[in-house]
Amino acid sequence: ESWKNLYNGLKFLDDMNGYKELNKDQVIAARRLEIEYFRKMGVYKKVRREEAQRLGIKVITTKWLDTNKGDDTNPNYRSRLVGREVKKDNRLDLCVATPPLGTLKFITAACAKGQSGSQQKRIAIIDIKRAYVYAPSKRQTFVEIPIEDREEGDEGMVGKLELSLYGTRDAAQNWSEEYTTTLKQWGFKVGLPSPCNFCHKERDIKMTVHGDDFAVTASTNQLEWLKS
């Protein structure tokens, strides 16, 4: 009930699908889930605004993106809290690779080739939900705390990012570095033509990564190992 009071007299529009009006109760449920996840993961810690001011770091504003990824019959509501960091300099180091189209063709061809024997190849598409928040923040970044996460005593507080947040300029790069480091620890080798491509020689796994989507070909038992 307290959440509903935050939005008295307000309507919710779909940010991704033509600003169609959304069901208020389902948006509130999606936003509540997001805040609960932020708290569970410790995406930011609350600190005094003076800390950012002392360091001369501007506090980034935040906003909600609400959408129904399903339809009216089968709704699938998602709400994401994102930062609004505006580009004000030409940082050439903020670069994130994307795989060439030929890589996906190679994954498909490798699967087709591996249909003989007892360990037939299969293809899996693995999507990581809220991927960026698995990557530690690499710089001191402060964000405005949304009203949904403000509690008594939070006056004058801001959020200091511990993990990366969608909408901040280096979030995608942090995520890329995080999954690359993790895959290498599991025995994967990084491709030479593209850093988005990986192979595991011992387990005979071939993989390409585009953002938070992993396209993989391997035998069924190796795919189960990877997913676990």
C-alpha positions in Angstrom: 0.0 0.0 0.0 2.9 2.4 0.8 4.2 1.9 -2.7 0.9 2.7 -4.3 0.8 6.0 -2.3 4.1 7.0 -4.0 2.2 7.1 -7.3 -1.2 8.6 -6.4 -2.7 10.1 -9.6 0.0 8.8 -11.9 -0.1 6.6 -14.9 2.6 4.3 -16.2 3.6 4.2 -19.9 5.7 1.6 -21.8 9.1 3.1 -22.5 9.9 0.5 -25.1 6.6 0.0 -27.0 5.1 3.3 -28.1 4.3 4.6 -24.7 1.2 2.4 -24.3 -0.4 2.7 -20.9 0.6 -0.1 -18.5 -1.1 -1.8 -15.7 -0.3 0.1 -12.5 -0.2 -2.8 -10.1 2.1 -4.9 -12.4 4.5 -2.0 -12.8 4.6 -1.5 -9.0 5.4 -5.2 -8.6 8.2 -5.1 -11.2 9.7 -2.0 -9.5 9.5 -3.6 -6.1 11.3 -6.7 -7.5 14.1 -4.5 -8.9 14.6 -2.6 -5.6 14.7 -5.9 -3.7 17.3 -7.2 -6.1 19.4 -4.1 -5.7 19.3 -4.5 -1.9 20.2 -8.2 -2.2 23.1 -7.6 -4.5 24.3 -4.4 -2.7 24.4 -2.4 -6.0 25.1 0.7 -4.0 25.7 1.8 -0.5 24.1 4.9 1.0 26.6 7.7 1.9 26.4 11.4 2.7 26.1 13.6 -0.3 29.0 15.6 1.0 31.3 12.7 0.1 30.7 13.2 -3.6 30.9 16.9 -3.2 34.3 16.6 -1.4 35.6 14.5 -4.3 34.2 16.9 -6.9 32.1 14.1 -8.5 28.7 14.9 -9.9 25.9 12.7 -8.6 24.2 10.9 -11.5 20.4 11.1 -11.7 18.4 7.9 -12.0 15.1 7.0 -13.8 12.9 4.0 -14.3 12.4 2.2 -17.6 9.1 0.2 -17.6 8.0 -2.2 -20.3 5.8 -5.1 -21.0 7.9 -7.6 -22.8 4.9 -9.9 -23.3 1.5 -8.9 -24.5 -2.0 -8.1 -23.1 -2.8 -11.8 -22.9 0.6 -13.0 -21.5 2.1 -10.0 -19.8 5.8 -9.9 -18.8 6.5 -6.7 -17.0 10.1 -5.5 -16.5 11.2 -2.4 -14.7 14.9 -1.3 -14.7 16.4 1.5 -12.6 19.1 3.1 -14.8 21.5 6.0 -14.5 21.5 9.0 -16.7 25.1 9.8 -17.2 25.6 12.2 -20.1 28.6 12.0 -22.3 30.7 15.1 -21.8 34.1 14.0 -23.0 35.6 11.9 -25.7 36.8 8.8 -23.8 38.2 6.5 -26.4 39.0 3.9 -23.7 35.3 3.2 -23.2 35.1 0.5 -25.9 33.1 -2.7 -25.9 33.5 -5.2 -28.7 30.6 -7.0 -30.5 31.1 -10.2 -32.4 30.9 -10.3 -36.2 27.9 -12.0 -37.8 30.2 -14.7 -39.2 30.8 -15.9 -35.6 27.1 -17.0 -35.2 27.3 -18.7 -38.6 30.4 -20.6 -37.3 28.6 -21.7 -34.1 25.7 -23.0 -36.3 28.1 -24.8 -38.6 30.1 -26.3 -35.8 26.9 -27.7 -34.3 25.8 -29.1 -37.7 29.2 -30.8 -38.1 29.0 -32.4 -34.7 25.9 -34.6 -35.2 27.8 -37.9 -35.4 28.8 -40.1 -32.5 27.3 -40.4 -29.0 28.0 -36.8 -28.0 25.9 -34.9 -30.5 26.3 -31.1 -30.5 23.4 -28.8 -29.5 23.0 -25.0 -29.4 22.0 -23.0 -26.3 21.3 -19.3 -26.0 21.9 -18.2 -22.5 20.6 -14.8 -21.4 22.0 -13.2 -18.2 19.3 -11.2 -16.4 20.5 -7.9 -15.0 24.0 -8.7 -16.3 25.7 -5.4 -15.5 25.1 -5.6 -11.8 27.4 -8.7 -11.6 30.3 -6.5 -12.6 32.1 -4.4 -9.9 32.2 -0.7 -10.4 35.7 0.4 -11.4 35.5 4.0 -10.4 33.9 6.2 -7.7 30.4 6.8 -9.0 27.5 8.3 -7.1 23.8 8.1 -8.0 20.6 9.6 -6.8 18.6 7.2 -4.6 15.1 6.6 -6.1 12.2 7.4 -3.8 11.3 3.7 -3.7 14.5 3.0 -1.8 14.4 6.0 0.5 14.0 5.2 4.2 13.8 7.3 7.3 17.2 8.9 7.9 18.1 8.9 4.2 17.8 12.7 3.9 21.0 14.0 2.3 22.1 10.6 1.2 23.2 9.3 -2.2 24.1 5.9 -3.5 27.8 5.1 -4.0 28.0 2.3 -6.7 29.6 -1.0 -5.6 28.4 -2.7 -8.8 27.8 -1.4 -12.3 24.5 0.3 -13.2 22.8 0.4 -16.6 23.0 3.9 -18.0 26.5 4.7 -16.6 29.2 5.1 -19.3 31.5 2.2 -18.3 28.9 -0.4 -17.3 29.1 -2.4 -20.5 32.9 -2.4 -20.4 32.9 -3.5 -16.8 30.5 -6.4 -17.6 32.7 -7.4 -20.6 35.8 -7.6 -18.4 33.9 -9.5 -15.7 32.6 -12.3 -17.9 35.9 -12.6 -19.7 37.8 -13.0 -16.4 35.2 -15.6 -15.2 35.3 -17.6 -18.4 39.1 -17.7 -18.4 39.0 -19.0 -14.8 36.8 -21.8 -16.0 39.3 -22.9 -18.7 38.1 -20.9 -21.7 40.5 -19.3 -24.2 39.7 -15.9 -25.7 39.5 -15.8 -29.5 42.2 -13.9 -31.4 40.0 -12.3 -34.1 37.4 -11.2 -31.7 37.5 -10.9 -27.8 33.8 -11.9 -27.9 34.6 -15.5 -28.9 35.6 -18.3 -26.6 36.5 -21.9 -26.8 37.1 -24.6 -24.2 39.4 -27.2 -25.8 39.0 -30.0 -23.1 35.2 -29.7 -23.0 34.8 -28.9 -26.7 32.7 -25.8 -26.2 32.5 -23.0 -28.6 30.9 -19.7 -27.6 30.2 -16.1 -28.7 29.0 -13.3 -26.5 26.9 -10.3 -27.6 26.1 -8.1 -24.6 24.4 -10.4 -22.1 23.5 -13.1 -24.6 25.8 -16.2 -24.9 25.4 -18.4 -28.0 27.0 -21.8 -27.3 27.5 -25.1 -29.1 28.6 -28.2 -27.2 27.2 -31.6 -26.3 24.2 -31.7 -23.9 26.2 -32.7 -20.8 28.7 -29.9 -21.4 25.9 -27.4 -21.9 24.5 -28.5 -18.6 27.9 -28.0 -17.0 28.2 -24.5 -18.4 24.6 -23.5 -17.4 25.2 -24.7 -13.8 
